[in-house]
């Protein structure tokens, strides 16, 4: 995992959840951290805005997945060509 992305995602999650950042692990889920569904949506939106990305509507890593899955989704969205539209 890219450490910089991990650190940034952890900071956003901790801020939104009012959670001590040192308690976050890659295996934590938003639900485990006590972040309700509305706050989880706001957290996801903040991550999208922070990284200037858009997640797919039904990315399985965003529902009940771990922070590692969320970080992986950010990395995939930031990958070169992730937002490219195929030419014909």
C-alpha positions in Angstrom: 0.0 0.0 0.0 1.2 3.5 -0.8 2.0 5.0 2.6 1.1 8.5 1.7 -2.4 7.5 0.5 -2.8 5.3 3.6 -1.9 8.2 5.9 -4.2 10.6 4.2 -7.2 8.1 4.2 -6.5 7.4 7.9 -6.5 11.1 8.7 -9.8 11.6 6.9 -11.5 8.6 8.6 -10.2 9.7 12.0 -11.4 13.2 11.6 -14.9 12.2 10.4 -15.3 9.6 13.0 -13.8 11.6 15.9 -11.5 8.6 16.4 -7.9 8.5 17.8 -5.9 8.0 14.6 -3.6 5.6 16.4 -6.4 3.1 16.8 -6.9 2.7 13.0 -5.6 -0.4 11.3 -5.8 -1.6 7.7 -8.3 -4.3 8.9 -10.6 -1.8 10.6 -14.0 -1.2 8.9 -16.0 2.0 9.2 -18.7 0.0 11.0 -16.2 -1.4 13.5 -15.0 2.1 14.2 -18.6 3.2 15.1 -19.1 5.3 12.0 -22.8 5.2 11.0 -23.9 4.9 7.5 -24.6 8.6 7.0 -21.1 9.5 8.3 -19.6 6.7 6.2 -21.1 8.3 3.1 -19.8 11.7 4.1 -16.3 10.1 4.7 -16.3 8.6 1.3 -17.3 11.9 -0.3 -14.5 13.6 1.6 -12.0 11.1 0.4 -13.2 11.5 -3.2 -12.9 15.3 -2.9 -9.5 15.1 -1.2 -8.0 13.0 -4.0 -10.1 14.5 -6.8 -11.5 11.1 -7.8 -14.9 9.4 -8.2 -15.5 5.9 -6.9 -17.8 3.5 -8.9 -21.3 3.4 -7.5 -21.1 -0.2 -6.3 -17.4 -0.7 -5.4 -17.4 -3.6 -3.0 -14.5 -2.1 -1.0 -16.7 0.8 -0.1 -19.6 -0.9 1.5 -18.5 -2.9 4.5 -14.9 -3.5 3.5 -11.7 -2.7 5.4 -9.7 0.5 5.3 -7.2 -1.5 3.3 -9.9 -2.1 0.7 -10.8 1.6 0.7 -7.2 2.5 0.2 -6.9 0.0 -2.6 -10.0 1.7 -4.3 -8.3 5.1 -4.0 -5.1 3.7 -5.5 -7.0 2.2 -8.4 -8.9 5.4 -9.0 -5.6 7.3 -9.1 -3.9 4.8 -11.4 -2.9 6.2 -14.8 -5.8 5.6 -17.3 -8.3 4.9 -14.5 -10.5 7.7 -15.7 -9.7 7.5 -19.4 -12.5 7.1 -21.9 -11.7 4.6 -24.6 -11.4 6.0 -28.1 -13.0 4.4 -31.1 
